Protein backbone atom coordinates (compact mmCIF):
# COMPACT_ATOMS: atom_id res chain seq x y z
CA UNK A 1 0.00 0.00 0.00
CA UNK A 2 1.17 3.52 -0.73
CA UNK A 3 2.15 5.76 2.18
CA UNK A 4 1.90 9.51 2.73
CA UNK A 5 4.21 11.32 0.30
CA UNK A 6 4.76 8.40 -2.08
CA UNK A 7 5.17 9.12 -5.79
CA UNK A 8 5.64 6.84 -8.79
CA UNK A 9 9.32 7.74 -8.85
CA UNK A 10 9.69 6.95 -5.14
CA UNK A 11 8.04 3.54 -5.60
CA UNK A 12 10.24 2.65 -8.57
CA UNK A 13 13.40 3.99 -6.97
CA UNK A 14 12.82 1.84 -3.87
CA UNK A 15 12.74 -1.33 -5.98
CA UNK A 16 14.89 -0.73 -9.08
CA UNK A 17 18.66 -0.72 -8.56
CA UNK A 18 19.54 1.97 -11.12
CA UNK A 19 18.06 5.40 -10.32
CA UNK A 20 18.11 6.47 -13.96
CA UNK A 21 16.13 3.38 -14.97
CA UNK A 22 13.68 4.00 -12.12
CA UNK A 23 13.16 7.57 -13.33
CA UNK A 24 12.57 6.41 -16.91
CA UNK A 25 9.99 3.81 -15.86
CA UNK A 26 8.20 6.25 -13.56
CA UNK A 27 8.14 9.01 -16.20
CA UNK A 28 6.71 6.78 -18.93
CA UNK A 29 4.24 5.18 -16.52
CA UNK A 30 3.05 8.61 -15.35
CA UNK A 31 2.64 9.85 -18.94
CA UNK A 32 0.39 6.88 -19.71
CA UNK A 33 -1.73 7.57 -16.60
CA UNK A 34 -2.00 11.28 -17.43
CA UNK A 35 -3.19 10.45 -20.95
CA UNK A 36 -5.83 7.99 -19.68
CA UNK A 37 -7.11 10.34 -16.96
CA UNK A 38 -6.90 13.39 -19.24
CA UNK A 39 -5.34 15.50 -16.49
CA UNK A 40 -1.82 16.38 -15.29
CA UNK A 41 0.02 13.49 -13.64
CA UNK A 42 3.79 13.16 -13.31
CA UNK A 43 6.36 10.86 -11.75
CA UNK A 44 6.46 13.29 -8.80
CA UNK A 45 2.69 13.63 -8.31
CA UNK A 46 1.87 12.63 -4.70
CA UNK A 47 -0.19 9.44 -4.51
CA UNK A 48 -3.05 9.05 -2.06
CA UNK A 49 -2.09 6.83 0.88
CA UNK A 50 -3.52 3.32 0.92
CA UNK A 51 -3.41 2.67 -2.84
CA UNK A 52 -2.48 -0.88 -3.86
CA UNK A 53 0.59 -1.36 -6.03
CA UNK A 54 3.18 -3.97 -7.01
CA UNK A 55 6.66 -3.62 -8.50
CA UNK A 56 8.38 -6.76 -9.83
CA UNK A 57 12.12 -6.91 -10.59
CA UNK A 58 14.54 -9.69 -11.59
CA UNK A 59 17.47 -11.04 -9.56
CA UNK A 60 19.55 -8.02 -10.55
CA UNK A 61 16.80 -5.59 -9.42
CA UNK A 62 16.06 -4.63 -13.00
CA UNK A 63 12.48 -3.68 -13.81
CA UNK A 64 10.03 -6.31 -15.07
CA UNK A 65 6.53 -5.00 -14.38
CA UNK A 66 4.42 -2.78 -12.12
CA UNK A 67 0.76 -2.20 -11.29
CA UNK A 68 -0.96 0.59 -9.42
CA UNK A 69 -4.66 0.93 -8.58
CA UNK A 70 -5.70 4.56 -8.17
CA UNK A 71 -9.28 3.34 -7.68
CA UNK A 72 -11.16 0.22 -8.86
CA UNK A 73 -12.02 1.88 -12.16
CA UNK A 74 -8.46 3.08 -12.81
CA UNK A 75 -5.90 0.28 -12.66
CA UNK A 76 -2.66 0.83 -14.61
CA UNK A 77 0.13 -1.52 -15.67
CA UNK A 78 3.67 -1.16 -16.99
CA UNK A 79 5.92 -3.95 -18.26
CA UNK A 80 9.39 -4.19 -19.75
CA UNK A 81 9.36 -5.31 -23.38
CA UNK A 82 12.89 -5.49 -24.62
CA UNK A 83 14.35 -1.99 -24.60
CA UNK A 84 11.04 -0.22 -24.04
CA UNK A 85 8.32 0.10 -21.41
CA UNK A 86 4.78 -0.89 -22.40
CA UNK A 87 2.11 0.91 -20.36
CA UNK A 88 -1.67 0.43 -20.45
CA UNK A 89 -4.89 0.90 -18.51
CA UNK A 90 -6.74 -2.23 -17.43
CA UNK A 91 -10.18 -2.61 -18.92
CA UNK A 92 -12.77 -2.94 -16.17
CA UNK A 93 -16.51 -3.51 -16.38
CA UNK A 94 -18.42 -0.53 -14.95
CA UNK A 95 -21.88 -1.04 -13.56
CA UNK A 96 -24.35 0.96 -11.45
CA UNK A 97 -26.62 -0.34 -8.71
CA UNK A 98 -29.36 1.67 -7.03
CA UNK A 99 -29.10 1.91 -3.25
CA UNK A 100 -30.67 3.88 -0.43
CA UNK A 101 -29.04 5.81 2.38
CA UNK A 102 -30.55 7.36 5.46
CA UNK A 103 -28.72 9.47 8.01
CA UNK A 104 -29.24 11.95 10.79
CA UNK A 105 -27.34 15.22 10.83
CA UNK A 106 -24.46 15.21 13.30
CA UNK A 107 -22.10 18.09 12.70
CA UNK A 108 -21.56 19.25 9.12
CA UNK A 109 -23.18 17.63 6.11
CA UNK A 110 -19.90 15.96 5.16
CA UNK A 111 -19.36 14.66 8.70
CA UNK A 112 -22.91 13.30 8.76
CA UNK A 113 -22.46 11.41 5.47
CA UNK A 114 -19.09 10.07 6.61
CA UNK A 115 -20.67 8.89 9.87
CA UNK A 116 -23.18 6.99 7.73
CA UNK A 117 -20.33 5.07 6.14
CA UNK A 118 -20.20 6.94 2.82
CA UNK A 119 -17.62 9.22 1.21
CA UNK A 120 -17.14 12.95 0.77
CA UNK A 121 -18.03 12.65 -2.93
CA UNK A 122 -21.61 11.71 -2.04
CA UNK A 123 -21.83 14.60 0.44
CA UNK A 124 -20.66 17.02 -2.24
CA UNK A 125 -23.19 15.62 -4.72
CA UNK A 126 -25.98 16.07 -2.16
CA UNK A 127 -24.92 19.65 -1.41
CA UNK A 128 -24.90 20.30 -5.15
CA UNK A 129 -28.47 18.99 -5.52
CA UNK A 130 -29.77 21.40 -2.88
CA UNK A 131 -27.39 24.31 -3.58
CA UNK A 132 -30.29 26.60 -4.56
CA UNK A 133 -32.42 25.78 -1.52
CA UNK A 134 -30.45 24.74 1.55
CA UNK A 135 -27.62 26.58 3.28
CA UNK A 136 -26.25 23.63 5.23
CA UNK A 137 -24.25 25.98 7.45
CA UNK A 138 -27.17 28.05 8.77
CA UNK A 139 -30.22 25.85 8.15
CA UNK A 140 -28.98 22.37 9.02
CA UNK A 141 -29.63 21.34 12.64
CA UNK A 142 -28.44 18.31 14.59
CA UNK A 143 -31.14 15.64 14.38
CA UNK A 144 -32.39 16.62 10.91
CA UNK A 145 -32.89 13.58 8.68
CA UNK A 146 -32.10 12.85 5.07
CA UNK A 147 -32.91 9.92 2.79
CA UNK A 148 -31.27 9.30 -0.57
CA UNK A 149 -31.89 7.05 -3.54
CA UNK A 150 -28.59 6.99 -5.42
CA UNK A 151 -26.45 5.10 -7.90
CA UNK A 152 -23.31 3.39 -6.65
CA UNK A 153 -20.71 2.71 -9.32
CA UNK A 154 -18.99 -0.67 -9.44
CA UNK A 155 -15.84 -1.64 -11.32
CA UNK A 156 -15.59 -5.40 -11.75
CA UNK A 157 -18.02 -5.79 -8.83
CA UNK A 158 -15.97 -3.54 -6.52
CA UNK A 159 -17.41 -0.21 -5.30
CA UNK A 160 -15.88 2.67 -7.27
CA UNK A 161 -17.59 5.94 -6.44
CA UNK A 162 -21.08 7.24 -7.13
CA UNK A 163 -23.41 7.99 -9.99
CA UNK A 164 -26.48 10.22 -9.85
CA UNK A 165 -28.59 11.01 -6.82
CA UNK A 166 -32.01 9.94 -8.11
CA UNK A 167 -34.10 11.27 -5.24
CA UNK A 168 -33.38 13.05 -1.95
CA UNK A 169 -35.72 13.98 0.89
CA UNK A 170 -34.37 16.33 3.58
CA UNK A 171 -36.49 16.96 6.68
CA UNK A 172 -35.25 19.46 9.21
CA UNK A 173 -36.34 21.86 11.89
CA UNK A 174 -35.72 24.85 9.62
CA UNK A 175 -36.30 23.47 6.14
CA UNK A 176 -37.81 20.52 4.27
CA UNK A 177 -36.89 19.83 0.66
CA UNK A 178 -37.41 17.07 -1.88
CA UNK A 179 -35.37 16.61 -5.05
CA UNK A 180 -36.23 14.22 -7.90
CA UNK A 181 -34.00 13.77 -10.94
CA UNK A 182 -35.99 13.97 -14.17
CA UNK A 183 -34.61 14.69 -17.66
CA UNK A 184 -31.21 15.62 -16.16
CA UNK A 185 -32.70 18.32 -13.89
CA UNK A 186 -33.92 18.26 -10.30
CA UNK A 187 -37.55 19.03 -9.45
CA UNK A 188 -39.53 19.10 -6.21
CA UNK A 189 -42.51 16.82 -5.60
CA UNK A 190 -44.82 19.35 -7.31
CA UNK A 191 -42.78 19.33 -10.52
CA UNK A 192 -41.11 22.74 -9.96
CA UNK A 193 -37.45 22.89 -10.97
CA UNK A 194 -35.05 23.38 -8.06
CA UNK A 195 -32.64 25.45 -10.11
CA UNK A 196 -33.08 29.11 -9.28
CA UNK A 197 -31.71 32.41 -10.49
CA UNK A 198 -29.33 32.62 -7.52
CA UNK A 199 -27.18 30.12 -5.64
CA UNK A 200 -27.39 30.19 -1.86
CA UNK A 201 -23.59 30.54 -1.67
CA UNK A 202 -20.63 31.14 -4.02
CA UNK A 203 -18.79 28.14 -2.51
CA UNK A 204 -19.68 24.46 -2.62
CA UNK A 205 -18.55 23.91 0.96
CA UNK A 206 -19.96 26.48 3.35
CA UNK A 207 -18.36 27.52 6.65
CA UNK A 208 -19.41 30.94 7.92
CA UNK A 209 -16.65 32.57 9.96
CA UNK A 210 -18.17 36.05 10.27
CA UNK A 211 -21.78 37.09 9.80
CA UNK A 212 -23.36 40.19 8.29
CA UNK A 213 -23.54 42.72 11.11
CA UNK A 214 -24.22 46.37 11.83
CA UNK A 215 -21.23 46.35 14.16
CA UNK A 216 -18.27 43.97 14.08
CA UNK A 217 -14.75 44.19 15.52
CA UNK A 218 -12.35 44.19 12.55
CA UNK A 219 -9.55 41.67 13.25
CA UNK A 220 -6.91 43.67 11.35
CA UNK A 221 -7.91 47.32 11.85
CA UNK A 222 -8.98 46.60 15.46
CA UNK A 223 -11.96 48.92 15.30
CA UNK A 224 -15.73 48.41 15.45
CA UNK A 225 -17.41 48.88 12.09
CA UNK A 226 -20.24 47.55 9.98
CA UNK A 227 -19.67 44.24 8.19
CA UNK A 228 -21.51 44.43 4.88
CA UNK A 229 -21.12 40.80 3.92
CA UNK A 230 -20.56 37.25 5.09
CA UNK A 231 -17.11 35.72 5.48
CA UNK A 232 -16.81 32.12 4.32
CA UNK A 233 -13.77 30.29 5.61
CA UNK A 234 -12.18 27.98 3.04
CA UNK A 235 -8.70 26.76 2.07
CA UNK A 236 -6.72 29.02 -0.23
CA UNK A 237 -7.37 28.09 -3.85
CA UNK A 238 -10.98 26.95 -3.30
CA UNK A 239 -13.04 27.83 -6.43
CA UNK A 240 -15.42 30.79 -6.11
CA UNK A 241 -18.55 30.65 -8.31
CA UNK A 242 -20.71 33.42 -9.69
CA UNK A 243 -24.04 33.13 -7.85
CA UNK A 244 -26.00 34.11 -10.96
CA UNK A 245 -25.74 35.28 -14.56
CA UNK A 246 -24.49 38.83 -14.90
CA UNK A 247 -21.90 41.32 -16.12
CA UNK A 248 -18.60 42.00 -14.35
CA UNK A 249 -18.50 45.69 -13.39
CA UNK A 250 -15.15 45.53 -11.57
CA UNK A 251 -12.25 43.08 -11.41
CA UNK A 252 -9.05 44.24 -9.78
CA UNK A 253 -7.45 45.46 -6.57
CA UNK A 254 -9.75 47.33 -4.21
CA UNK A 255 -8.27 48.71 -0.98
CA UNK A 256 -8.78 46.37 1.99
CA UNK A 257 -10.63 43.80 -0.10
CA UNK A 258 -7.54 42.90 -2.12
CA UNK A 259 -8.41 41.16 -5.38
CA UNK A 260 -12.07 42.03 -5.81
CA UNK A 261 -14.80 41.15 -8.31
CA UNK A 262 -18.23 42.79 -8.66
CA UNK A 263 -21.03 41.35 -10.80
CA UNK A 264 -24.30 43.09 -11.76
CA UNK A 265 -27.33 40.81 -12.10
CA UNK A 266 -30.93 41.24 -13.22
CA UNK A 267 -33.63 42.74 -10.99
CA UNK A 268 -31.28 45.18 -9.27
CA UNK A 269 -29.04 42.56 -7.63
CA UNK A 270 -25.25 42.83 -7.35
CA UNK A 271 -22.75 40.38 -5.86
CA UNK A 272 -19.22 41.15 -4.67
CA UNK A 273 -16.32 38.81 -3.91
CA UNK A 274 -13.31 39.95 -1.86
CA UNK A 275 -9.82 38.79 -0.75
CA UNK A 276 -9.44 36.53 -3.81
CA UNK A 277 -6.14 34.80 -4.39
CA UNK A 278 -6.67 35.44 -8.09
CA UNK A 279 -9.55 36.12 -10.46
CA UNK A 280 -10.38 34.82 -13.95
CA UNK A 281 -12.66 37.55 -15.30
CA UNK A 282 -12.28 41.11 -16.55
CA UNK A 283 -14.51 44.16 -16.37
CA UNK A 284 -17.22 43.87 -19.02
CA UNK A 285 -17.20 40.07 -19.15
CA UNK A 286 -20.52 38.25 -19.10
CA UNK A 287 -20.57 35.39 -16.60
CA UNK A 288 -22.89 32.45 -16.08
CA UNK A 289 -24.20 30.98 -12.85
CA UNK A 290 -21.66 28.52 -11.41
CA UNK A 291 -18.87 29.96 -13.57
CA UNK A 292 -15.55 29.96 -11.73
CA UNK A 293 -14.61 33.62 -11.33
CA UNK A 294 -11.79 33.32 -8.81
CA UNK A 295 -10.06 31.45 -5.99
CA UNK A 296 -10.31 31.95 -2.24
CA UNK A 297 -7.33 33.86 -0.87
CA UNK A 298 -6.25 36.34 1.78
CA UNK A 299 -5.31 39.42 -0.23
CA UNK A 300 -5.98 42.85 1.25
CA UNK A 301 -6.78 43.16 4.96
CA UNK A 302 -7.23 39.51 5.92
CA UNK A 303 -5.81 37.35 8.69
CA UNK A 304 -6.34 34.10 6.80
CA UNK A 305 -7.84 32.65 3.61
CA UNK A 306 -11.55 33.36 3.29
CA UNK A 307 -14.12 34.88 0.95
CA UNK A 308 -15.88 38.13 1.81
CA UNK A 309 -19.19 37.81 -0.02
CA UNK A 310 -21.57 40.75 -0.30
CA UNK A 311 -25.00 41.04 -1.85
CA UNK A 312 -26.73 44.29 -2.77
CA UNK A 313 -30.31 44.93 -3.84
CA UNK A 314 -30.87 48.24 -5.62
CA UNK A 315 -27.47 49.50 -4.35
CA UNK A 316 -28.20 48.63 -0.71
CA UNK A 317 -26.37 45.90 1.19
CA UNK A 318 -28.49 43.02 2.44
CA UNK A 319 -27.72 39.92 4.50
CA UNK A 320 -26.84 37.15 2.00
CA UNK A 321 -27.93 34.48 4.49
CA UNK A 322 -31.46 35.80 4.96
CA UNK A 323 -32.43 37.55 1.73
CA UNK A 324 -35.05 35.76 -0.36
CA UNK A 325 -33.38 35.13 -3.68
CA UNK A 326 -35.20 35.59 -6.98
CA UNK A 327 -36.75 32.27 -7.96
CA UNK A 328 -37.43 30.78 -11.37
CA UNK A 329 -40.64 28.78 -11.14
CA UNK A 330 -39.98 26.60 -14.16
CA UNK A 331 -42.32 23.63 -14.21
CA UNK A 332 -42.40 20.34 -16.07
CA UNK A 333 -44.24 20.72 -19.40
CA UNK A 334 -47.80 19.41 -19.28
CA UNK A 335 -47.20 16.48 -21.69
CA UNK A 336 -44.45 15.13 -19.39
CA UNK A 337 -46.36 15.44 -16.11
CA UNK A 338 -47.82 11.88 -16.11
CA UNK A 339 -44.37 10.35 -16.64
CA UNK A 340 -42.85 12.56 -13.93
CA UNK A 341 -45.61 11.73 -11.44
CA UNK A 342 -45.13 8.01 -12.02
CA UNK A 343 -41.35 8.28 -11.59
CA UNK A 344 -41.58 10.56 -8.55
CA UNK A 345 -44.13 8.31 -6.88
CA UNK A 346 -41.94 5.25 -7.32
CA UNK A 347 -38.78 6.93 -6.01
CA UNK A 348 -40.39 8.67 -3.04
CA UNK A 349 -42.22 5.43 -2.27
CA UNK A 350 -38.88 3.57 -2.12
CA UNK A 351 -37.57 6.05 0.41
CA UNK A 352 -40.73 5.97 2.51
CA UNK A 353 -40.13 2.26 3.06
CA UNK A 354 -36.81 3.09 4.71
CA UNK A 355 -37.52 3.65 8.40
CA UNK A 356 -35.10 5.08 10.94
CA UNK A 357 -34.40 2.43 13.54
CA UNK A 358 -32.04 2.18 16.45
CA UNK A 359 -29.05 2.81 14.19
CA UNK A 360 -28.59 6.33 12.94
CA UNK A 361 -27.83 5.32 9.38
CA UNK A 362 -27.47 2.35 7.07
CA UNK A 363 -27.30 1.56 3.40
CA UNK A 364 -29.27 -1.15 1.64
CA UNK A 365 -30.00 -2.19 -1.88
CA UNK A 366 -33.11 -0.45 -3.14
CA UNK A 367 -35.99 -2.78 -4.03
N, C-alpha and C positions, 0 to 999 in steps of 0.2 A: 504494500500500500504506500502511496505517496505521503510525504510528510510536509509540514509547513515549510515553504521556501523552495521546495523541489522544482526543478525545471527539466526539460528534456535533455539539455546538455549535462546537467548534474547527474541524471540517472545513467546516461551513457558513459560519462566519465568515471563513474564509480565502478563500472563493470568492464570497460574496454581498456586494454593496457595502454594504447597509444592515444594521447590527448588529441592529436590532430585528427585521427580516425574517428574518435568520439564526437568531435565537433562537426565533422562532415556528415556522419549519420544523423545527428541531432538536427542539423540545419535542413537536410533533405526531408527528414521525417516531418519537421515543423512546417515546411513549405507545402507538403501534401495535405496536412491537416488544415492549414489556412485556406487552401484552395477548396477543400470539401466544405468547410464551415462558412466560407465566403466572408471572412473577417480576419483582421490581423492576428497572427500567431507566429511566434518565433521560438528559436531554441532556448531563449532566455525568458520566455513568458512563464510567470509563476503558475504552477499547477495547484488545483484545489487539493487539500489534504484528503486522504482516504480513497484516492482513485487507484484501481487495480492496474498493475502493469507487470510485464515480464521482460527480461533481457537475457538472451541466450548467447553464450560465447563458446569457442572451442578451447582445447587444452592450452593454447597459447594466448588466451584472452582476446582473440580476434572476433569481431562481430559476426553473428550468424543471423539472428532475428530478434524482433522486439514487438511487443503488443502493449497498447495502452487504451483503457476504457474511460473516456471522459464522462460518459453516461451510457446507459444501455442502448441508446439509439446511435451512439457515435463511438464505435470501436475501430481503432486504426492499427495497421500492421506495417512492419518494415522487414525486409529480408535481403541478405546479401546474395547477389546473383553475379558471380564472376567478379568483375571490376566495378560493378555498379550496385546501387541500392534500389530495390523495387519497393515502392510504398503504395498502399491502397486502403480504402475504407471498406470495412466488412459490411456486407449486405444483410440487413436485419428486417424482419417482418414487423411492420407497425400495425397496431390494432387499437381500437378504442372500446372501452366498456363503460356503461353508464352506472354510476354509483351515487349514493346519497351520503350526506354529511350533516350532522347536527352538532351545534356547540353553543355554549353559553359564554358570554363576554366576560373575560377576566383579564384586565389590563387593556393593552392596545389590541386592535384588530389582528395584527400579525401575531402577537403573543397568544391570543385566543385560538387562532387557527393552528399554531404550533402545538398548543396544549391538547388540541384534538387529534394530534398525530399526523397532521399534514404539513406541507411546506410553504415557504414564503411566497412562492409563485402563485399558489391558489389564493392566498390573502391579497396579493396585488391584483389578481384578476377580479376578485370580489369587490375590492375598492374601486376598480375601474368601472364595474357594472353600475355602481351607485354613485359615481363621482358627481352627478348632477343633483343628487337628492340628499345624500347623507354626508355630513361632516363628522367623521368618526372620532375626531378629537373632542368636539364640543357636544355632540348629540348622543354618543355611545355611552351607555351606563352599565356598570357591572351587573350582571344578571340578565341583561338583554339576551334574546335567543335568535339564532339564525339557522335556517335549513337550506341546504343546497342540493340540487340535482345537477351532476357534472360528469364530464367525460374524463376518464383516466386513460392516459396513453400507455400502451405496452409495446415493448420491443422484444420480440422472441419470448413472449409471455412473462417478461420482467417489467415492473412498473418503470415508466420513463417520462415523468412529467404529466401535464394536464392538457386537455382539450378545452372545449367551450363549457362555460357555465350555462346550463339549459334553463334553469329556473332557480330563483333565490327568493326566500321569504324572510325578511328581517322584522322582528317584533321587539320594540323597546319602549322604555318609559317615555321617551321624548319623540320617537318617530316610528312609524310602521310603513314598510315599503315592500312591494312585490315586483320582481323583474322576470319576464318571460322572453326568451330568445325566439324571434320569429322573423324570417326573411333577413337574417343578419343584423337585426336591430332589436333593442330591448324595449318592451312595452309593459305597462302595468296590467292588472287584471281586467281593467275596463277597456283595454286596447289603445291607451294613450301612450305615445312614445316617451321614453324616459329622457332622451336627449333634449337638452334645453339650450337656450341662447347663451347661458353663462355656466361655467364650471363653478363648483363650490369653492375650489382652491386652485392656485396655479401650480401646486406640487402634488405628486401622486401619494406621497407619504406625508401626513400632516402631524406636526408637533408645534403647538402654539407656545412660544416662549415669552411673548409680551402682547397683551391685548390692547385694543383700541381704548383710549382713555382721554378724558378731559385734562387729567393731570398725572404725569408719570415722571419718576426720577430718572433722568438720562444717565446711563452708566458711564459715558465718556465725558460729557460736559459737566456732570455733577450738579445739575440744576433741575428744578421742577418745571415741566412744560407739557403741553398737549402732545399726545401721540396720535397722529392722524391715521395710522394704519394698524396692521397686525404683523407681528414678527413671527415667522415660521423658522424654527431651528432645523437645519439639515446639513449634512456633510458638504464641504466645498466640492463643487463640480456637479451637484445634483441638478438635473434639467429643470428649467422653469418654463411653464407653458403659458401661452396667451389664453386668458379665460374666455375669450369670445373673438369673433371676427372683428376686424377694425383696421384703422390706419395709424401707423407710428407717427406721433407728433414730435417726439424727442427721443434721441438715442445718443448718449454721451456722458460726460462727467458732469455731475451736478452737486457741488458743495459737499455737505456731509453725507449725502446718499451715495457717493462714489459713482460707479457705473450705473446708469439710470435709464430706464425705458418707460415711455408713456404711450398709451394706445387709446385712441378715441373710438368708441363704439356707437352703435345706433341708440336711439331713445335717450340721448343725453348722458350716457354712461362713459366713464373714463377709468382705466386701470393704470396703476403705476407700480414699478418694480425696482427696488433699490438694493444697493450693496452688491451688485452682480460681480462675479469674478470676470466674466466677459459677456458680450452680447453679440447676437448674430443678425441683427436687423439694423436698418438705417432709417433716418427720418424720411417719411413719404412712402415707406414700404406698406403694402397691404398684407395683413397676416390673417391666418385662419385659426379657429378654435383648436387648441391642442398643438399648435405649432410651437416648436422649441425656439424661444426668443433669447435665452441666455442660460447662465449657470450660476448657482448659488455661490456667493463669495463673501468677503468681508472688507470690500473697498469702502473708502470714506470713513466716517466715524462709527466704527463697529468693533466690539470686543471679541467677536468670533464669527464664524460663518453662519449666515442666516439670510432670509429674504424679508425685506420690509415691503409688504404689499398694501397698497392703498386703493380705495374705490371711491369715486366721486359720482354724484348724480346732479346734473345741471350745475357743475362747478362747485358743489358743496361736498365735503368729505362725509362719508357715512361709514358705519361699522360693517366691514365685509362679512362678519360672522352672523349678523342679524338681519341684514337687508334682504328683502324678498326679490330675488333675481327675476328678470324677465323670462317668462316661460313660453315655449312653443308648443301649443296643444295640437300636435300632429297626430291624427288618428289613423287606424287601419282603414283602408278603402272598403267601402261597403261590400263589394264582391268577395273580399277575403275574410270577412268577419266570421262566417260559419267555420272555416278551416281553423282560424285562430282560436275560436271558442272551444273547438274540439281538442286542439293541442294543449291549450292552457288548462282545460279541465283535467286532462290526463296527467299533466306534469304536477299541477298543484295537488291533485288527488294522491299521487305517489308520495309527496312530502307529508301530506296529512296523516298517512299511515305510519309515519315515523314519530314515535312518542318518546318524550324525554323520560328516562328512567332514573335509576339510582346513579348511573354514570353520567358525567357531564356531557360526554360526546362519544360517538362511535361512527364508524363507516360501515356500510353494508351494500351489497350489490342490489341495485334497484330492481324491482320486479318487472 
